[in-house]
Amino acid sequence: MTPIEIGLISVVAIVFLIYAGLYIPIALGTVSLVSIWLMRDNFTLSLNLLKVAVGDSAMEYSFATIPLFTFMGLIVSKAGLGSDIYEVMTQRFRKVKGGIGMATVGANAVFAAVTGSSIASASVFTKVSVPEMMAQDYNPRFAVGVVAGSSVLGMIIPPSAMLIIYSFVSEQSVGDMFLAGVIPGIMLAVFYVGAIWFMARYTPNFVGGRVVEDTEWMSSREIASKTLPTLFIITIVLGGIYTGWLTAVEAGATGGLVALVIAVLRRSMSLKSFWEALLETGHITAAILFLITAASIYSRMLGMAGLPNQLQDLLAGNEASFWTIMILYVLLMLFLGTLLDTASIILIVVPLFLPLVEAMDMSLVWFGIVTVVGAEIGLLTPPLGISCFVIKSTLNDDRISLKDVFMGALPFAFVMLIALFILIEFPILSLALLN
């Protein structure tokens, strides 16, 4: 077999093995190792490339962002800051039709800026938001759909684990990727709020709920005590990166320290919770390290097979336009999103398309935002919408089925698709803070 044929078979084999349930790094690394061995007929070369991939991943300075931001997010989550933000947001939106749904989106956007995890967001707001909306007679499908839809903001608004993974695959600056995600993340949150307003006005039966008139407002002091800690962390982290005062690694370390100090001062986290946060940080960091290492050897295998160049020549030969290429890319991500998780999509697809994007003289930072938003739609689509599964398992309510969660999330997946095409058409939305 030719290298091209081996490369194509390897990509198909990786997707099949992941879908069959094999651990993602094992599928990527094993298939890539065997493919290089077959292409070069040299097993020692395959092992040497694997050794180089491990060294390049673990010894990269920017890799320190992963444990630091993960630790910060876990401390913030365990300290209860997400619930505090939700209480304040709910207070302000209670008198608006669909207001608690809007409050959930707003709180999720703020929470995302200090956790970077859609799974954490889905878990936290399933516990605090869904029971509140059910008590106010909201449609159960709408209640879980809002949480599912807004939870994906955790993977777009920095610090996002997916942006970090993309930065390693594409060799882009983590700080640049974080800054590029700010405006698209805020834009998507605004689109969600607008969609909820539209649904509340024109499809009130789907939204449900009742407007609460006699609400006792929080005092300014109480609002400040619940919001200022989170806003302070966001300011330190993103403000430090944007001004150049802190690198992404330094911002992660500073954010983690500030979050820990706040948790201690508020007495909202026990020693047991702190130890759990440390252990979970280690587990998540190790998992991402394996992913990045496997992606590194996979990228080398693709380069040796010549697949990216073949794809570029194929599209150039057919005189494919920019939009033709981007629509094909989006369709591929949407298809894979029904089978694989976001990290798998990024690791499998991005190395194939990077040379093509560079040949079109497009920004790889912009391409990263497009990739993450497109792949994140998969979190809301069956059969493998991870956020939907997390919500269902966290809720543990027999009245709400997994189908209800997916159906409730469907309008928000559509909104994400609209936002994605806007980001493709207007790259400045992703690059404005970098200029």
C-alpha positions as CSV (number, residue, x, y, z in Angstrom):
1,M,0.0,0.0,0.0
2,T,1.1,3.6,-0.7
3,P,1.5,6.1,2.2
4,I,-1.6,7.9,1.1
5,E,-3.7,4.7,1.3
6,I,-2.2,3.9,4.7
7,G,-3.0,7.4,5.9
8,L,-6.6,7.3,4.8
9,I,-7.1,3.8,6.3
10,S,-5.6,5.1,9.6
11,V,-8.0,8.0,9.9
12,V,-11.0,5.8,9.3
13,A,-9.6,3.2,11.8
14,I,-9.1,5.9,14.5
15,V,-12.7,7.2,14.1
16,F,-14.0,3.6,14.2
17,L,-12.0,2.7,17.3
18,I,-13.0,5.8,19.2
19,Y,-16.6,5.2,18.3
20,A,-16.3,1.6,19.5
21,G,-15.3,2.9,22.9
22,L,-11.5,2.8,22.8
23,Y,-9.8,5.5,24.9
24,I,-9.0,8.4,22.5
25,P,-5.2,8.7,23.1
26,I,-4.8,5.0,22.8
27,A,-6.6,4.9,19.4
28,L,-4.7,7.9,18.1
29,G,-1.3,6.8,19.3
30,T,-1.5,3.1,18.5
31,V,-2.9,3.6,14.9
32,S,-0.4,6.3,14.2
33,L,2.5,4.2,15.5
34,V,1.5,1.2,13.4
35,S,0.9,3.4,10.3
36,I,4.4,5.0,10.5
37,W,5.9,1.5,11.0
38,L,4.1,0.3,7.8
39,M,5.0,3.4,5.8
40,R,8.7,3.4,6.7
41,D,9.0,-0.3,7.5
42,N,11.0,0.8,10.5
43,F,9.6,0.1,14.0
44,T,12.5,1.9,15.7
45,L,11.6,5.1,13.8
46,S,8.0,4.8,15.1
47,L,9.2,4.5,18.7
48,N,11.6,7.4,18.3
49,L,8.9,9.6,16.9
50,L,6.7,8.6,19.8
51,K,9.5,9.6,22.3
52,V,9.9,12.9,20.6
53,A,6.1,13.5,20.7
54,V,6.0,12.8,24.5
55,G,9.0,15.1,25.1
56,D,7.6,17.9,23.0
57,S,4.3,17.8,24.8
58,A,5.3,17.4,28.5
59,M,8.3,19.8,28.3
60,E,6.4,22.6,26.5
61,Y,6.3,25.6,28.9
62,S,2.7,26.6,27.8
63,F,1.5,23.2,28.9
64,A,1.5,24.5,32.4
65,T,-1.7,26.4,31.6
66,I,-3.7,23.2,31.7
67,P,-3.2,22.2,35.4
68,L,-3.2,25.8,36.5
69,F,-6.5,26.8,34.9
70,T,-8.0,23.4,35.7
71,F,-7.2,23.9,39.4
72,M,-8.6,27.5,39.3
73,G,-11.9,26.3,37.7
74,L,-12.3,23.5,40.2
75,I,-11.7,25.8,43.2
76,V,-14.2,28.3,41.9
77,S,-16.8,25.5,41.3
78,K,-16.3,23.9,44.8
79,A,-16.4,27.4,46.5
80,G,-19.9,27.9,45.2
81,L,-19.2,31.1,43.2
82,G,-21.4,29.8,40.3
83,S,-24.5,29.5,42.5
84,D,-23.8,33.1,43.8
85,I,-23.7,34.5,40.2
86,Y,-26.9,32.6,39.3
87,E,-28.8,34.1,42.3
88,V,-27.9,37.6,41.3
89,M,-28.8,37.1,37.7
90,T,-32.1,35.5,38.6
91,Q,-32.9,38.4,40.8
92,R,-32.6,40.8,37.9
93,F,-34.5,38.8,35.2
94,R,-37.3,37.3,37.3
95,K,-39.9,39.8,36.0
96,V,-39.2,39.1,32.3
97,K,-40.9,36.3,30.4
98,G,-38.3,33.6,30.1
99,G,-36.1,35.6,32.4
100,I,-34.8,32.7,34.5
101,G,-33.5,31.1,31.3
102,M,-31.8,34.4,30.4
103,A,-30.3,34.5,33.9
104,T,-29.0,31.0,33.4
105,V,-27.2,32.0,30.2
106,G,-25.7,35.1,31.8
107,A,-24.5,33.2,34.9
108,N,-23.1,30.4,32.7
109,A,-21.2,33.0,30.7
110,V,-19.6,34.5,33.8
111,F,-19.0,31.0,35.3
112,A,-17.3,29.9,32.0
113,A,-14.8,32.8,32.3
114,V,-13.4,31.2,35.5
115,T,-13.8,27.5,34.8
116,G,-13.3,26.8,31.1
117,S,-15.3,23.6,31.3
118,S,-18.7,22.9,29.7
119,I,-19.0,19.8,31.8
120,A,-18.6,21.7,35.0
121,S,-21.1,24.3,33.9
122,A,-23.7,21.7,32.9
123,S,-23.2,19.9,36.3
124,V,-23.5,23.1,38.4
125,F,-26.4,24.7,36.7
126,T,-28.4,21.5,36.4
127,K,-28.5,21.5,40.2
128,V,-29.3,25.2,40.7
129,S,-31.2,26.3,37.6
130,V,-33.4,23.4,36.5
131,P,-35.2,23.0,39.9
132,E,-35.7,26.7,40.0
133,M,-37.3,26.8,36.6
134,M,-39.4,23.8,37.3
135,A,-40.7,25.5,40.4
136,Q,-41.7,28.5,38.3
137,D,-43.7,26.2,35.9
138,Y,-41.2,26.4,33.0
139,N,-41.4,23.6,30.4
140,P,-39.0,20.9,31.5
141,R,-37.6,20.6,27.9
142,F,-36.9,24.3,27.9
143,A,-35.3,24.2,31.4
144,V,-32.8,21.5,30.5
145,G,-32.3,22.9,27.0
146,V,-31.2,26.3,28.4
147,V,-28.6,24.6,30.7
148,A,-27.3,22.4,27.9
149,G,-27.1,25.2,25.4
150,S,-25.4,27.7,27.7
151,S,-23.0,25.1,29.1
152,V,-21.0,25.1,25.8
153,L,-20.0,28.7,26.6
154,G,-17.4,27.1,28.9
155,M,-15.5,25.8,25.9
156,I,-15.5,29.1,24.0
157,I,-15.1,31.8,26.6
158,P,-11.5,31.6,28.0
159,P,-9.9,29.9,29.8
160,S,-11.1,27.0,27.7
161,A,-9.5,23.6,27.7
162,M,-10.5,23.1,24.0
163,L,-8.7,26.4,23.0
164,I,-5.6,25.1,24.9
165,I,-5.7,21.8,23.0
166,Y,-6.1,23.6,19.7
167,S,-3.2,25.9,20.5
168,F,-0.9,22.8,20.9
169,V,-2.1,21.1,17.8
170,S,-1.7,24.3,15.7
171,E,1.3,25.7,17.6
172,Q,-0.5,29.0,18.3
173,S,-0.2,31.1,21.4
174,V,-2.5,30.1,24.3
175,G,-2.9,33.8,25.2
176,D,-3.9,34.7,21.7
177,M,-6.4,31.9,21.6
178,F,-7.9,33.1,24.9
179,L,-8.2,36.7,23.7
180,A,-9.8,35.5,20.4
181,G,-12.5,33.6,22.3
182,V,-13.8,36.6,24.3
183,I,-15.9,38.4,21.7
184,P,-17.3,35.2,20.1
185,G,-18.2,33.9,23.5
186,I,-20.0,37.1,24.5
187,M,-21.7,37.2,21.1
188,L,-23.0,33.7,21.5
189,A,-24.4,34.5,25.0
190,V,-26.2,37.5,23.6
191,F,-27.6,35.4,20.8
192,Y,-28.9,32.9,23.3
193,V,-30.6,35.6,25.3
194,G,-32.2,36.9,22.1
195,A,-33.3,33.4,21.2
196,I,-35.0,33.0,24.6
197,W,-36.8,36.3,24.2
198,F,-38.0,35.3,20.7
199,M,-39.2,31.9,22.0
200,A,-40.9,33.4,25.0
201,R,-42.7,35.8,22.7
202,Y,-43.7,33.6,19.8
203,T,-43.6,30.1,21.3
204,P,-44.7,30.7,24.9
205,N,-45.9,27.1,25.3
206,F,-42.4,25.7,24.7
207,V,-40.9,28.1,27.2
208,G,-43.7,28.1,29.9
209,G,-43.0,29.8,33.2
210,R,-44.6,32.6,35.1
211,V,-43.5,36.2,35.8
212,V,-42.8,36.9,39.4
213,E,-44.0,40.4,40.4
214,D,-43.4,40.6,44.2
215,T,-39.7,40.0,44.3
216,E,-37.6,41.1,47.3
217,W,-34.5,42.7,45.9
218,M,-31.1,42.0,47.2
219,S,-29.2,44.8,48.8
220,S,-26.3,46.3,47.0
221,R,-23.9,44.9,49.6
222,E,-25.3,41.4,49.1
223,I,-25.0,41.7,45.3
224,A,-21.4,42.9,45.7
225,S,-20.5,40.1,48.0
226,K,-21.8,37.5,45.5
227,T,-20.4,39.0,42.3
228,L,-17.2,40.9,43.1
229,P,-15.0,37.8,43.9
230,T,-15.8,36.2,40.5
231,L,-15.4,39.5,38.6
232,F,-12.1,40.1,40.4
233,I,-10.7,36.7,39.2
234,I,-11.9,37.4,35.6
235,T,-10.2,40.8,35.7
236,I,-7.0,39.4,37.0
237,V,-6.8,36.6,34.5
238,L,-8.1,38.1,31.3
239,G,-6.9,41.7,32.1
240,G,-3.4,40.4,32.9
241,I,-3.2,38.5,29.5
242,Y,-4.8,41.4,27.5
243,T,-2.4,44.1,28.9
244,G,0.6,41.8,28.6
245,W,1.3,42.1,32.3
246,L,0.9,38.3,32.6
247,T,1.6,35.4,30.3
248,A,-1.1,32.7,30.0
249,V,0.8,30.5,32.4
250,E,1.3,33.3,34.9
251,A,-2.4,34.3,34.6
252,G,-3.4,30.7,35.4
253,A,-1.2,30.6,38.5
254,T,-2.4,34.0,39.7
255,G,-6.0,33.0,39.1
256,G,-5.6,29.8,41.0
257,L,-4.0,31.5,43.9
258,V,-6.7,34.3,44.0
259,A,-9.5,31.7,43.8
260,L,-8.0,29.7,46.6
261,V,-7.6,32.8,48.8
262,I,-11.3,33.8,48.1
263,A,-12.5,30.3,49.0
264,V,-10.5,30.4,52.3
265,L,-11.8,33.9,53.2
266,R,-15.4,32.9,52.5
267,R,-14.9,29.6,54.4
268,S,-16.8,27.9,51.5
269,M,-14.5,25.0,50.9
270,S,-13.3,22.3,53.2
271,L,-10.0,20.5,53.3
272,K,-11.7,17.5,51.8
273,S,-12.9,19.6,48.8
274,F,-9.5,21.1,48.4
275,W,-7.9,17.6,48.3
276,E,-10.6,16.5,45.8
277,A,-9.7,19.5,43.6
278,L,-6.0,18.6,43.6
279,L,-6.8,15.0,42.7
280,E,-9.2,16.0,39.9
281,T,-6.6,18.5,38.6
282,G,-4.1,15.7,38.3
283,H,-6.6,13.4,36.6
284,I,-7.6,16.0,34.0
285,T,-4.1,17.2,33.4
286,A,-2.9,13.6,32.8
287,A,-5.8,12.9,30.4
288,I,-5.1,16.1,28.4
289,L,-1.3,15.3,28.3
290,F,-2.1,11.9,26.8
291,L,-4.4,13.6,24.2
292,I,-1.8,16.1,23.2
293,T,1.0,13.5,23.0
294,A,-1.3,11.2,20.8
295,A,-2.2,14.2,18.6
296,S,1.5,15.0,18.1
297,I,2.3,11.6,16.8
298,Y,-0.9,11.6,14.7
299,S,0.1,14.9,13.1
300,R,3.5,13.5,12.2
301,M,1.9,10.4,10.7
302,L,-0.4,12.6,8.5
303,G,2.6,14.6,7.4
304,M,4.5,11.4,6.4
305,A,1.5,10.1,4.5
306,G,1.1,13.4,2.7
307,L,-2.7,13.6,3.4
308,P,-2.9,17.3,4.1
309,N,-1.1,18.1,0.9
310,Q,-3.3,15.7,-1.1
311,L,-6.4,17.4,0.3
312,Q,-5.0,20.8,-0.6
313,D,-4.2,19.7,-4.1
314,L,-7.7,18.1,-4.5
315,L,-9.5,21.2,-3.5
316,A,-7.2,23.5,-5.5
317,G,-7.7,21.3,-8.6
318,N,-11.4,21.6,-8.3
319,E,-11.0,25.4,-7.8
320,A,-13.0,25.2,-4.6
321,S,-13.9,28.7,-3.2
322,F,-13.4,29.8,0.4
323,W,-17.0,29.2,1.3
324,T,-17.0,25.8,-0.4
325,I,-14.1,24.7,1.7
326,M,-15.5,26.1,5.0
327,I,-19.0,24.5,4.4
328,L,-17.3,21.2,3.8
329,Y,-15.3,21.7,7.0
330,V,-18.4,22.6,9.0
331,L,-20.4,19.6,7.6
332,L,-17.5,17.3,8.5
333,M,-17.4,18.6,12.1
334,L,-21.2,18.4,12.4
335,F,-21.1,14.8,11.2
336,L,-18.2,13.8,13.5
337,G,-20.0,15.7,16.3
338,T,-22.8,13.1,16.3
339,L,-20.2,10.4,16.9
340,L,-17.2,11.9,18.8
341,D,-16.5,14.4,21.6
342,T,-15.0,17.8,20.9
343,A,-11.4,17.0,21.7
344,S,-11.5,14.0,19.3
345,I,-12.8,16.2,16.5
346,I,-10.1,18.8,17.0
347,L,-7.3,16.2,17.1
348,I,-8.5,14.3,14.1
349,V,-9.7,17.1,11.7
350,V,-7.4,20.1,12.5
351,P,-4.1,18.5,11.3
352,L,-5.7,17.7,8.0
353,F,-6.9,21.2,7.3
354,L,-4.2,23.4,8.8
355,P,-2.0,23.4,5.6
356,L,-5.0,24.3,3.6
357,V,-5.9,27.3,5.8
358,E,-2.3,28.5,5.8
359,A,-2.3,28.3,1.9
360,M,-5.4,30.5,1.9
361,D,-3.5,33.0,4.0
362,M,-6.1,32.9,6.8
363,S,-5.4,33.3,10.5
364,L,-4.9,30.1,12.4
365,V,-6.2,31.8,15.5
366,W,-9.5,32.6,13.7
367,F,-9.6,29.1,12.4
368,G,-9.3,27.8,15.9
369,I,-12.3,29.7,17.1
370,V,-14.3,28.4,14.1
371,T,-13.2,24.9,14.9
372,V,-14.1,25.0,18.6
373,V,-17.5,26.5,18.0
374,G,-18.3,24.0,15.2
375,A,-17.1,21.1,17.3
376,E,-19.0,22.3,20.3
377,I,-22.3,21.9,18.5
378,G,-21.6,18.2,18.9
379,L,-22.1,18.6,22.6
380,L,-25.8,19.2,22.0
381,T,-26.5,16.7,19.2
382,P,-27.4,13.0,19.5
383,P,-26.2,10.3,19.9
384,L,-23.1,11.6,21.8
385,G,-24.1,15.0,23.1
386,I,-21.9,14.9,26.2
387,S,-23.5,18.0,27.9
388,C,-26.9,16.4,27.5
389,F,-25.8,13.2,29.1
390,V,-24.2,15.1,32.0
391,I,-27.4,17.0,32.6
392,K,-29.5,13.8,32.5
393,S,-27.3,12.0,35.0
394,T,-26.9,15.0,37.3
395,L,-30.6,15.7,37.3
396,N,-31.7,12.1,38.2
397,D,-35.3,12.9,37.5
398,D,-37.5,10.3,35.8
399,R,-39.9,13.0,34.6
400,I,-37.2,14.3,32.2
401,S,-35.9,11.8,29.6
402,L,-32.7,12.0,27.6
403,K,-34.9,12.8,24.6
404,D,-36.3,15.8,26.4
405,V,-32.8,17.1,27.0
406,F,-31.8,16.7,23.3
407,M,-35.0,18.3,22.1
408,G,-34.6,21.2,24.5
409,A,-31.1,21.8,23.3
410,L,-32.0,21.7,19.6
411,P,-32.9,25.4,19.3
412,F,-29.6,26.4,20.9
413,A,-27.6,24.2,18.6
414,F,-29.3,26.0,15.7
415,V,-28.3,29.4,17.2
416,M,-24.7,28.1,17.5
417,L,-24.8,27.2,13.8
418,I,-25.9,30.8,12.9
419,A,-23.2,32.2,15.1
420,L,-20.6,29.9,13.5
421,F,-21.4,31.2,10.0
422,I,-21.2,34.8,11.2
423,L,-17.7,34.1,12.7
424,I,-16.6,32.6,9.4
425,E,-17.9,35.6,7.4
426,F,-16.4,38.1,9.8
427,P,-13.0,37.0,11.1
428,I,-12.5,40.4,12.7
429,L,-14.9,39.2,15.5
430,S,-12.2,36.7,16.6
431,L,-9.2,38.9,15.9
432,A,-10.3,42.3,17.1
433,L,-8.6,42.0,20.6
434,L,-5.4,40.9,19.0
435,N,-4.9,44.0,16.9
